[in-house]
Amino acid sequence: MGDDAPTARQRRRADLDAEITRLFEASGGTYGSPRVTQDLHEAGWRVSQNTVGARMVELGLSGRRRRKPRSLTRQGKRPAAPDLVRRKFAAPAADVLWTCCGAAM
């Protein structure tokens, strides 16, 4: 009963953990379980994405989420403000209509 040699499953899990950590660090800490799983499949590993995700949680590795592109102008969210100063937005020709210091000409 005092046999302390690791089993085949424990050796495979240790090898898998080492490979997951290597791939995660090679990505600069950005890859999540789907991308790490894809790289493992390309390297010949037969492992599911759920297993890779569980091992990454166990190892304390989490990929970065892609940020949604932020738009500073959101069209259609609010109605346009009324033009209280009655500015002229259409000029008859180029370089004809000018304003100075905020006062309309």
N, C-alpha and C positions, 0 to 999 in steps of 0.2 A: 504494500500500500504506500510505501515511501517513495514511489517512482515519481520524480519531479520533471521528467522529460516532457516538453510541450507536445500536445497532440497535433495531428495534421491540420485540424481545424484552427487551432491556436496559431500555428505557424503561418497558415494562409491568411488569417486575419491580421497578423503582425505585418506580413508582406504587403497586404492590401492597404493597411494604415500608412505604411511608409510610402507607398506609391501615391496614395491620395494626397498626403502631405507634400510630396515632391511636386506633383502637378499643380496643386493649389499655390505653392510658393513660386513656381515657375510662371504662373499667370499674374504674379504681383498681388496675390490675395483677392483677385476679382472673380474668379470662376466659382459658380455654385455647383450643386450636385449634377444638374443636367450636362454641363460642359465637361466636368471632371469625368462623368460616366462615359461620355462620348470619347474622350481621350483614352480612357481605360480600355474601351472596346477596340480602339485602333491599335492599342498595345497588346491585344490578344486576351485580355481579361474577360471572363464571363461573370458579370455581376449586374444586378439591377440598380436602377436609379434610386429606389427606396433604400437599398442597402448602403449605397454610397452616401446618401443623405443622412442616414442614421449614424454612420461612422464619422461623418464630418461633424455632426452635433456632438458626438462623444469626444472628438478631438478638439472641439472648440473652434472649428473653422466655419466661417460664414462668408459667402461671396457678397459682393456689392450689387445692389439693385441698380438697374439702368434708370437714370432720371428721365422723367418725361420732359420733353423740351418746353421751356417756359416761354410763353408769349406775353409780351408786355402790352400788346393791344388786343383786347378781346372784343371782337366785333359781334354785335347782336345781343350783347348782355344788357346794355343800358341804352335808353334813347339818347339821341344826340342833343346836346345842350342848345337852347335857342340862341340865335345870334342877336343879342341885345344892342350891339353897337352898329349893326347893319354894315358889316365889312363887305367889300367887293372882292370876291375870290376869283373872278374872271377878268383878266386884263384884255384890252382890245388888241395889243401886240406885245412882243417881248420888250422888256425894259421900259415900259410906259407907266405902269402903276407902281408907285413906291410909297412906303410909309416911313416916317421919321419919329423916333422916340415914342413909339406906341400910338401916335395920333394918326388917324386916317386922313389921306389927302384927297 
